Amino acid sequence: MKNSAVYAVEVKKFFNRLKRSGPKPTLHEYDDPLKQLIYAVLSEDNSPTRAKTAMTRLLANTIDYNDLRVSTATELASIIESDIFNAVERTSVLIEVLGSIYARENSVALNKSKTKNRRDARAYLEGLSGMTPYVLSGTMLWAFDEHAIPLDEQMLAVLKKEGLVDPDATMAEAQGFLRRHISAGDAKLFTALLKRHTAQKAPRTPVSTSETKSRKKASRP
């Protein structure tokens, strides 16, 4: 990424400012990789609070994970449309990812992947249909403790608007830049603070279809 050294200084200042901006966020999402994956799908371009509410509603109104898989996007979206604005898009992605897991395992479960090393787990998740860079990085960070900085389109837009990455940086470039300048020990705190900050700054508007299609295939920065 162009001018990385200059932006690295600004990111450090930004991180320190966020740490002073409010109560420390909970540095825990979900240990179970499947539950974390579902949450990551719902939280892409949505606030953590809204995504967790949506996830609670989905699980309370379906029998099990397989019931999520065989439901239609419209059915699931009707449950959570009051919580997240892009409910049909998010539930469509969720059904696609769960369907890909089922095609591999003949069940909707990721328990076996928890015992694999991080490289194997990442390769498995990366190969799932519907996987995005944000969902992949979020699942690896929170469920597998990998050094990763999940970014969605809203987070990237806020980083660019506040002069923390190059205006022309791609998602992969921004993720790679942050990963180099935010330590593994700080990755969860930085991610949680950035996500909270984005929820306060980003407009509650849908991501365009072209943007959605452009990030269908996840790749490691």
C-alpha positions, 0 to 999 in steps of 0.5 A: 500500500502506498505511503504505508509508513505515514499511515502506520503512524496515523493508525497508532494514534487512532488506536490509542484514541479509541482505547481512551474513547470509552469502556473496553469492549469484550474481547470475546465473540464465540469459541465454537467455529460454526457459531462464530462463522454464523455471527460473522456472516450476520455482522458483516456491514452491521454493528456488533449489537444488531448482529448479536440480536439477529443471531439470537432471534435466528437461533431462537426461531429455528430448530437447529443449524440444519434448519437454518440451512434448509430455510429460505433467505426470505424466511430467515430475513423476516425474523431479523429484518428489524435488526439488520438492514441487509437481512436478505443478503446476509441470510442468503450468504448464510444459507450458501455457506451452511449448504457448502459445509453440509455438502462436505460433512453431510451435517452442519458442523465444524467441530472437527476443524477446531482440532486442525492447525490454523493453516488447515482450518483456514484452507477449509473455511476459505474453500466454502462457497459464499465465504468472504474475507471478513467472515474468514478473518473474523472466524480465524481471529475469534475461534482460532486465535489467528493474527487477523484483522477482519474488515468489511466494506463499512470498516474500510470506508471509515478507515479511508474517510479518516485518513488511515489507509490509502484512498485507493487501497483494496480490501486485501491491501488494507487488511495486510497493512493493518496486520503488519502494524497491529500486533497479534496481541492487539488484534482482537482489541483493535478489531473490536474498537474499530467495529464499534467506531464504525457502527457509530460512524457508518451510515445504515445503508446497504452495500451495493450488489457490485461490491457484494459480488466483488468479495465473494471469494475470500483471499488471504492478504 
